[in-house]
Amino acid sequence: MQLIAPDPGPRVLHVTQPVDGGAPRVVTDLARAQLAAGLHVTVACPDGGDLAARLRALGADVHPWHATRSPGPSLVGEVRRLRRVVGAVRPDVVHAHSAKAGLAARLAVRGRVATVFQPHAWSFEAVGGPTAALALKWERWGARWASRVVCVSDAERATGVRAGIAGQWRVIPNGIDTERFRPAPVDSVRAGIPLLAGVDPAAPLVVCVGRLCRQKGQDVLLRAWDEIARRVPGARLVLVGDGPEDRRLRDLAPDSVLFAGAVTDAVPWYRAADLVVLPSRWEGMALAPLEAMGCGRPVVVTDVDGGRESLPAALAPRCLVPAENPAALAGTVSELLLDPLLRESLGQLGRRHVLSAHDVRHSAEAVAGVYRELITAHAVRPVRAEYRESIHS
């Protein structure tokens, strides 16, 4: 009697470039949830760093995909290599994360397989001049090859609509692992961080977690820091992360600013902070404020896409500031550092908000719902066979 092997479940191919920052953390969380739900998960991403190793440890298949972070002459080869990955994996759904992977994946697949594009902040906001115009033109044109465009905030979706992108939209807010990001006593955490060994345990501590790049606005925070340090004597600032702005930021920073560099786990830094600040110039919906609130810490964020939506309504008047406004940032940060009872109250409120609105399990289930819609509506399996033939023709 011949036994029929059980269906291993839908096959999902995630494509991501970059391999650091928020988007890869979303990919990791989705892969974990999807593997637990019985899906066959493959990720195409550049090798190097720890993303591929983390994904393999979860049980995902990883296909090394050599691709630069920005578009350029190498794009033709990157698309060709990705077509080969798609042909080998034969996915039911391709889920492309961020601008570069979204560009390459949509060119490689061209609608032959159900495709989800998740921008994680729009590419045309990250650049200026002719490059921005070119990025916007591509996003308008490439929308035809996305079965769904998943935005992490309604503000991100509205930005795309205003820009003339005709997408099949779905808004799924970012989520975090609320068991991993949970409160702990500040004093015990600080004692275990070597970088803080010479810092007064009672010193007010501001932490900024994010890639050191123009998007995250650490230079704006440094321009505000002199006024903060004047109003809150003894305050210290720690920038956690690395990136292309590292040297320039170090040159701007006074002695009261410390650089932690890249870390594999930001949880101790959130727990050590009196206040977590993210002064971004643009975002979709940043993970750092959600992670900080998960740890029970108050946050200050800029009023960019997803910023207001990441906060409970009661926090916005206290914790939201205009982007690229050092004076407003200095005023808000200083006021919160000088009011420990208010910080405690805001931290508790933020934790409750994250538990109710930004649990990663809710986000993963919403993404799974999108996949189910597409697999049913697109009759993927026959289309996939047709695509396989085109790959080898």
N, C-alpha and C positions, 0 to 999 in steps of 0.2 A: 504494500500500500504506500503510495507516494504522498509524503507530507508537503503541504504548501507552506512556504516560509511566510511568517506574518509580515504585513506591511510595516516597514520601519517608521512610518509617519512622514508627513510632508518634509521636503528637503528645502532648507533655507540657506542661501548664500549671502552672507554679509560682506560688504566691500568697504574698507576704510583706509583712508589716508587723510589726516595724520594718524600717528600711532601714540601720541601723547596728548594730554589734555582731557576735556570733557567727553568728546565724541567716543574715543576708545573705551572710556569707563561705561558709557551707555551700551556699547557693543558687548562688553564683558557681562554686564548685568542681564542683558537680553539673552545672551548665549546661555548663561546659567539657568535662567527660567525656562528657556525653550528646550534645553536638554532634559531638564526635570520633567517637562510635559511630554517627552517622547518624540520630539522633532529631531531630524537629522540636521545638525548645524555645521556648516563650513564657513570659515572666514578667510577672505583673501586680503592680505595686508603686507606691507613691507616687513622684511625680517629685521632683526636687531631690536634692541630695547627688550622690555619684559612683556609686552602685550602678547606676542605669539606664545611665549612660555606659559603665561597665565591661562590663555585659552586652551592650550593643549592639556594643562592640568585639570581643567574642567571636563575634558572629554570631547572638545570640539576638534574637527579636522581643520588644519591650517594649511593653506596654500601660499607660500611666499610669493608676493607680487611686487616686483621692483617698480616703484613709482616715486617721482619727486613730489614734494609738497605743493608746488605751484605748477600751473600749466606752462608748457614750453615745447621746444622741438622734440622732446622725448615722448610726447603724448601719443604719437602714432604707434610706437613700439609698445607703450603701456596698454593701449586699447587692444592691440593684437594679442599680447600675453593674457589679458583678461578674458578675451574671447576663448582662448584655449582652456582657461580655468572653468568657464561656464560650460563648455562642451564636455569637460571631464566630470563635472559635478552633476550636471543635468538638474538644476534646481527647479522647484515649483515656484519659488519667489526669490527675487534678487532684492536685497535691501542695502542701498548705497548711502553712506554716511559722509556728510560734509561735501564742500564744493568740488574738490579734486576727484574724489571717488565717484561723486554723482556725475561729473562730466564723463569720466572714463567708462563707467558702468553703462550709462545710457547710450553712449556711442557703441559700446560693445554689443549690447543686447537689442537696442532699437525696437523695443516693444514686443519682441517675439516671446518673451517670458514676462509674467507679471512683475512689475518693478516698483518698489517703494523708494522714494528719494526723501531723505531727511537732511535738510541743509545745516542744522545746528548753527544758525546765524547766516545771513545772506552774504555771498561772496562780494557783491557789488558795494556793500557797506565797508569792506575791508580795504579798499583801494580807492584811488582818485583818478581824475582825468580820463584819458582814452582807455586805460585799463578797466576802469569802472564801467564805462559805456560798453566795452566788449563783453565784460562779465554779465551785464544786464541783458544784452542781446542774446547771449548764449542761454541764460535762464529762461527767457521768453520762448526761444526756439526749442530748447530741450524739454520743455514741459510736456510736449506731445508724447514723449517716451516714458513718462512716469504715470503708472496706473494710479498711484496716490502720492501726494506730497504731504508728509507728516511734519507738522510744525510743533515745537515744544511750548509755544504760547500763542494766544490769540493775537497778540501784538506782532509776533513774527509773521503770522499768516496775513495780517492786515498790511504789513510792509510789502509782502509779495504781491498782494492784490493791487495796492497803489502803484507798484512798479510795472503793472501790466502783465503779470505772469498768470496765465490761465490754467490753474491747476485743479485737480480733483483733491480738495483739501481735507485733512483730518488733523485736529489739534489734540495732541497727547502730551500733557505736561511731564516734564522730567520727574523721575522718582529716585529715591535713595533707599539703601538698606537701613531701615530704622533700628535694627538690632546692632549693626556695626557702629552706626553713628548715634551714640547715646551719651547721656551726661556722665561725668565723673568729677570728683573734687579737683579744683584747680591746683591746690598746693602740692598734692601727691604727684600730679602729672608734671608740673614744672620741675620738681626735684629729679625727675628721670630724664631730662633733656640736657645733654652736655652743653649745648650752645648757650643755655641760660644759667650756667654755673656761676658766672660772675655778676649776675643781675640780681638786684634786691628783690626778694620774693614778694615784697609788697608793691613793687613798681607796677603802675597801670600798663598793661600789655595789649597792644593792637597787633593783630595778625592779618596778613593779606596772602591768600593762597591762590596761585594762578601762574600760568606761563608768563615769563617776563617779556612782554611784547606790547606793542602799541595798543592793541585791542583792550588789554586788561587795565590800562591807565595807571600803572604804578607811578609814572612820572607826575601825574596829577596829585597823587597822594603825597609824594615827596615835596611838591610845591606847597602843599597845605601843612606839612609837618612842622615847619618852624613855628607857625602860629599855635599849633596844637601843643608843642613842647613848651612854649611860653606860658600858655594858659594852664597846662597840667605838668608841673615840674616833676621830673623823674620818669615821665612816660617813655616807653620803648616801643619801637615798631620792628616787626620781623616780616621780611618778604620771603615767602616759601615758594620755591620753583626756580626754574632756569629758563633760558631762552635768548633770543638775539639781542635783547636790550640789557643784558646783564652788566656789561662793562659800563655802559652809559649811566645806568642807574646807580652803580657803585660810585661813580665819579660825582653824582649829584647828592649822595646821601651823607648826612652828618654822622657823628659817632653814635648817636642814640638809635641808629637804624642798623639792624643785623640782617644778614643774608644766610638763610638756611640751605639754599641750593635745592636741587631736586630731591624729593623724598618718596619712598615707596608707600608710605602710609601717612596721610595728613591728619589722622584722627588725634594724635597727641597734641598737635599744634592747635587744633580747634578747641580742645579741652583746656589747654593752657591759657587761652586768650581771655581777656576781659571783654574784648570787642573784636569782631571780625569785619573787615572792610573789603569791598570789591568795587573799585572806582572805574568800571569798564566804560569804554566809549561806545561799544555795541555788543549785543549778545542775542541769543535766541531765548534761552533761560539758563543762566549759569547754575552749575551744580554746587559751587563753593558755598553760597548762602544757604542752600537747602541742607548741605552737610553740617554747616555750623549750627543752624537751628536744630537739626537733629541731635546735636551734642548739647543742646540747651544754652547756646551762646547767642547773645544779641548781635545783630548785623546792621551794617550801613551799606546800602547799594545805590547805584545810580539809576535814574529813571530812564532806562533804555528798554528795548524790547524784552519782555519777560521779567524785568525788574519788579515792577509793581505787582505783577501776577504771582510772583514767587512769595510775596508777603501776605499775611493776613491783613484785612482792612485796617485793623486797629494799629498795626505797626507802621503803615505807610507814612503818616504825618511825622513820626519820630525818626524813621530810619531810611527815608528816600530823599536823595539829593539830586540836583541837576547834574548832568554829565559835564565834564571839563570845567568845573567851577570850584577851584581850590578854596575860595573863601567860604562858600556854603558847606563844603566838605569839612573844613576845619571847625566851623561852628558846631555842626552836628556831632562830630566825633568828640570834641572837647566837652560838650554838654553831657554826653552819655558817660564819658570817663569820670566826670565829676559827680555822678549820681548812681552809686552802686545799687541802691534799692530799685531804681527804675530799670537798670540793666538786668537785674535778677527777674523782675516781672516780665520784661520783654523776652528774655531767654525762655522762660516757661511757656509764654504764649506762642513763641515760635516753634517750640517742640511739639505742642499740641496741634499746631497747624500742619506741620510736616506729617505727623502720624495720620491725620485725617485726609490730607489732600495730595501728599507726595510720597506715598509708600511705593517702592519700586514694583511691588507685586501688582498694584493697580495699573501701572504703566505697561508692564509686560503683558497683562491680560488684554489691555486695549490694543496693543500691537498685534497680539494673536488674533483678535477679532478682525483686524484689517486683513491679515493673511487669509483667514477663512473666507471672507468676502471675495477676495481676489481669486483664490483657488477655485471657488465655485463659479464665479462670474466669467472667468477667462477660460474655463475648461482647459487647464494648463497642460494636462498630460498629452493630449494630441498635439498641441502647439509645440510642446517641448520636443517631440519627435521630429516635427518639421524643422525646428531650429537646429537639432543635431545634424540633420541632413545638410543644412545650409553651412554649418561649421566646416564640414568635411568636403564640400563641393568645390 
